[in-house]
Amino acid sequence: MRSSCVLVVSALLAACGGGKPAVTEVQPAVEAPAISPAAADSTVAAPAKVALVFRVIREGGGGIDATINQVDPQGQVSFYATVPGTGETALDKPCESGQRFQAEPKVAAFLRGPTQACAERVEFMLYSTQATLQFIKRGDDASRGGDLLVAQSNYGTAADRLQFAEPEKARQLRVLSTVAAGRALGVTQPVQGSGGREQPTAEFKDRVRVFQRQNGIEATGDLDSRTRESIGRMQLRGGAVVVPPTASTGALSPASAATLSASPALVVTPQAVTPAVEVRVSTVEMLATPASPQTAAMIHANRARVK
């Protein structure tokens, strides 16, 4: 009986590996590294890459609701993006070289500004319509009071602000600015033309070139903002303004400029000079026939301030 048991046990051990029990090696567990909440969120959804930012700032500070339009070489506009009241919006797709954009305010209290070229960050400054009307009003008041230096500056500034929103009204204001500046510089006929299409005369442009040379400004003959600002400061140089005489041609040669400098000067007292040229369009007529609903709303809201 005992020998039978031994045989059975031996057989079982042989069947399980020749008498040696199999050993299974257990590997120690490896803990996974801890993941921070921020890292966990980033693995779920990575933020979109910002490739283009539009920013629209209003005069006086702060953002403003606006539509960003793309402007093609022919001046046609098409919708491109929307800017909320914060004044800034970001896009994940960049613009292309050669593209130009313009911000159209969604309220009539601000004016459309100039176009801007494609860049990673495109910014616009929109002028207040109310502040622009104040420049026109100050120009009217100064013109009626015979203060041509102030009149030419304010009319010109208003024209700069309106040139992209109301180009025709900006042109008319430039005529008023040219007349005031020309008479302040002693020009007999600052503008010429008919049908409301007056243009600066050669006499006016010559006199402006002389003035620009004497005041360290590029002598273009154009009544730009820097020239208007310098003309506006003439009173600070003395009660009477000394202005060199003008030539009869459009461009001045170095010899002509030297001759003008040596010629007798013309003494002008700006407050005593009144415009000799009657401009066919007045500010009242301009504002009475607005060219767009935006301007009509602007005038209606500020009617009391304009009068």
C-alpha positions in Angstrom: 0.0 0.0 0.0 2.8 2.4 0.9 4.7 1.7 -2.3 1.6 2.5 -4.3 1.3 5.9 -2.7 4.9 6.6 -3.5 4.4 5.7 -7.1 1.4 8.0 -7.4 3.2 10.9 -5.8 6.2 10.4 -8.0 4.0 10.4 -11.1 2.3 13.5 -10.1 5.6 15.3 -9.5 6.9 14.2 -12.8 3.9 15.5 -14.6 4.3 19.0 -12.9 7.9 19.5 -14.1 10.1 16.8 -13.0 9.7 17.3 -9.3 10.6 21.1 -9.3 7.6 23.4 -8.8 7.3 26.4 -11.3 7.9 29.8 -9.8 6.2 32.9 -11.3 8.2 36.1 -10.8 5.9 39.1 -9.9 7.1 42.5 -11.1 6.6 45.5 -8.7 3.9 47.9 -9.6 5.1 51.2 -11.1 3.1 54.3 -10.2 2.1 56.7 -13.1 3.5 60.3 -12.6 1.0 62.7 -11.2 -0.6 65.2 -13.7 -1.5 68.7 -12.7 -5.0 70.0 -13.4 -3.6 72.6 -15.9 -1.8 69.8 -17.8 -4.9 67.6 -17.7 -6.9 70.5 -19.3 -4.3 71.1 -22.0 -4.4 67.5 -23.0 -8.1 67.7 -23.4 -8.3 70.9 -25.6 -5.3 73.0 -26.6 -6.2 76.7 -27.1 -6.4 78.0 -30.7 -3.3 79.8 -32.0 -3.8 83.6 -32.4 -2.6 84.7 -35.9 -4.4 88.0 -36.3 -5.7 90.6 -33.9 -8.0 93.5 -34.8 -8.2 96.4 -32.3 -10.6 99.4 -32.6 -10.0 102.4 -30.2 -12.4 105.3 -30.0 -11.4 108.9 -29.4 -11.4 109.5 -25.7 -10.3 105.9 -24.9 -11.8 102.5 -24.7 -13.1 100.0 -27.3 -16.1 100.2 -29.5 -18.3 97.8 -31.5 -17.2 97.8 -35.1 -17.3 95.8 -38.3 -14.0 95.1 -40.0 -14.3 95.2 -43.8 -11.7 94.2 -46.4 -11.2 96.9 -49.1 -10.1 95.8 -52.5 -8.0 98.0 -54.9 -11.2 99.3 -56.6 -12.5 100.5 -53.2 -15.2 97.8 -52.9 -15.7 96.5 -49.3 -16.6 93.1 -48.1 -17.2 91.8 -44.5 -14.2 90.3 -42.8 -14.7 90.2 -39.0 -16.7 91.7 -36.1 -15.1 93.5 -33.1 -17.2 93.5 -29.9 -17.5 96.4 -27.4 -14.2 95.5 -25.8 -12.5 96.8 -29.0 -10.5 93.7 -29.7 -11.0 90.4 -31.5 -8.5 87.6 -32.3 -8.5 85.2 -35.3 -6.7 82.0 -35.8 -6.0 82.6 -39.5 -3.5 85.4 -40.6 -4.3 87.9 -43.3 -2.5 88.0 -46.6 0.1 90.5 -47.8 -1.7 93.2 -49.8 -4.9 93.0 -48.0 -6.3 96.3 -46.5 -9.0 96.7 -43.9 -11.3 99.5 -42.6 -13.2 99.7 -39.4 -16.9 100.7 -39.7 -18.3 101.8 -36.3 -21.7 100.4 -35.4 -22.8 103.8 -33.9 -23.1 107.2 -35.6 -21.2 108.8 -32.8 -17.9 107.9 -34.4 -16.4 108.3 -37.9 -15.0 105.7 -40.2 -11.2 106.0 -40.4 -8.4 105.2 -42.9 -7.6 101.8 -44.2 -4.8 99.8 -42.6 -2.5 97.2 -44.2 -2.3 93.5 -43.2 -0.2 92.8 -40.1 -0.2 90.5 -37.1 -2.0 93.3 -35.2 -4.1 95.8 -37.0 -5.3 98.9 -35.0 -7.8 101.6 -35.8 -8.5 105.0 -34.2 -12.1 106.3 -34.7 -12.7 110.0 -34.2 -15.8 111.3 -32.4 -18.4 113.0 -34.7 -19.3 115.4 -31.9 -15.7 116.5 -31.5 -15.4 116.9 -35.3 -18.5 119.1 -35.3 -16.9 121.3 -32.6 -13.9 121.9 -34.9 -16.3 123.0 -37.6 -18.1 125.3 -35.2 -14.9 126.9 -34.0 -13.8 127.4 -37.6 -17.2 129.2 -38.3 -16.9 131.3 -35.2 -13.3 132.3 -35.9 -14.1 133.1 -39.6 -17.0 135.4 -38.6 -14.8 137.1 -36.0 -12.0 137.6 -38.6 -9.5 135.3 -36.8 -8.2 133.6 -39.9 -5.4 131.7 -38.2 -7.8 129.8 -36.0 -10.3 129.4 -38.8 -7.9 127.7 -41.2 -6.6 125.4 -38.5 -10.0 124.2 -37.3 -11.5 123.8 -40.8 -8.4 121.8 -41.9 -8.5 119.5 -38.8 -12.2 118.8 -39.4 -11.5 118.0 -43.1 -8.7 115.5 -42.0 -11.2 113.7 -39.7 -14.0 113.5 -42.3 -12.0 112.6 -45.4 -12.7 108.8 -45.1 -16.3 109.1 -43.9 -17.6 112.1 -45.9 -15.0 112.9 -48.6 -17.1 115.6 -50.3 -17.7 117.5 -47.1 -14.0 117.1 -46.3 -13.1 118.7 -49.7 -15.5 121.6 -49.0 -13.9 122.2 -45.6 -10.4 122.2 -47.2 -11.6 125.0 -49.5 -12.7 127.1 -46.4 -9.3 126.3 -44.8 -7.4 127.3 -47.9 -9.3 130.6 -48.2 -8.6 131.5 -44.5 -4.9 130.5 -44.7 -4.4 132.3 -48.0 -5.8 135.5 -46.7 -3.8 135.2 -43.5 -0.7 134.9 -45.7 -1.7 137.9 -47.8 -2.7 136.0 -51.0 -5.1 137.9 -53.2 -6.8 134.9 -54.6 -6.3 131.7 -52.6 -8.7 129.5 -54.7 -10.2 129.5 -58.1 -12.8 127.4 -59.9 -16.6 127.3 -60.2 -19.5 125.1 -59.3 -18.1 124.3 -55.9 -14.9 122.7 -57.3 -12.5 125.4 -56.2 -8.8 124.5 -56.1 -5.7 126.3 -54.6 -4.2 128.8 -57.0 -0.5 128.9 -58.0 -0.2 132.2 -56.0 -1.4 130.4 -52.9 0.9 127.4 -53.4 3.9 129.6 -54.0 3.3 131.6 -50.8 2.9 128.4 -48.8 6.2 127.1 -50.2 8.0 130.2 -49.0 6.3 130.0 -45.6 7.3 126.3 -45.3 10.9 127.0 -46.2 11.1 129.7 -43.5 9.6 127.4 -40.9 11.6 124.2 -41.5 8.8 122.4 -43.3 9.2 120.4 -46.5 8.2 122.9 -49.2 5.4 121.0 -51.0 3.0 124.0 -51.3 0.3 121.8 -49.7 -1.7 123.1 -46.7 -1.0 120.0 -44.6 -1.5 119.7 -40.8 2.0 120.7 -39.9 1.8 123.8 -42.1 -1.6 124.7 -40.7 -0.3 124.4 -37.1 2.7 126.6 -37.9 0.4 129.2 -39.6 -1.8 129.1 -36.5 1.1 130.1 -34.3 2.0 133.2 -36.3 0.3 135.5 -33.8 2.8 134.3 -31.1 5.6 135.8 -33.2 4.2 139.3 -32.9 1.1 141.5 -33.5 1.9 141.9 -37.2 3.0 138.9 -39.4 5.7 139.4 -41.9 5.2 137.3 -45.0 7.5 137.3 -48.1 5.9 138.2 -51.4 4.8 135.3 -53.7 5.8 134.4 -57.2 3.5 133.9 -60.1 4.5 130.3 -61.0 3.7 127.0 -59.3 7.3 125.8 -58.6 10.1 127.9 -57.1 13.7 127.5 -58.3 16.5 128.2 -55.9 17.2 131.5 -57.7 13.5 132.5 -57.4 13.5 131.7 -53.7 16.6 133.8 -53.1 14.9 136.7 -55.0 11.8 136.4 -52.9 13.8 136.4 -49.7 15.5 139.6 -50.8 12.3 141.3 -51.9 10.3 143.7 -49.7 8.1 141.9 -47.3 4.3 142.1 -46.9 3.1 142.9 -43.4 -0.3 141.2 -42.6 -2.4 141.6 -39.5 -4.5 138.5 -39.6 -7.4 139.7 -37.4 -7.9 142.7 -39.7 -8.1 140.7 -42.9 -11.4 139.3 -44.2 -11.7 136.8 -47.1 -11.8 138.5 -50.5 -13.0 135.3 -52.2 -16.5 134.2 -51.6 -16.7 130.4 -51.4 -20.0 129.1 -52.9 -20.5 126.5 -50.3 -21.0 127.3 -46.6 -20.8 125.1 -43.6 -24.5 125.6 -43.0 -25.3 124.3 -46.5 -23.0 121.4 -46.0 -24.6 120.3 -42.8 -28.1 120.8 -44.2 -27.6 118.2 -46.9 -25.8 115.2 -45.3 -24.3 112.7 -47.7 -25.1 109.7 -45.5 -27.6 108.5 -42.9 -24.6 108.4 -40.5 -23.9 112.1 -40.9 -27.6 113.0 -40.8 -27.9 111.2 -37.4 -24.7 113.0 -36.2 -26.1 116.4 -37.1 -29.5 115.8 -35.6 -27.9 114.7 -32.3 -25.7 117.7 -32.2 -27.9 120.4 -33.8 -27.8 122.7 -30.8 -24.1 122.5 -30.6 -23.5 123.4 -34.2 -25.7 126.6 -34.2 
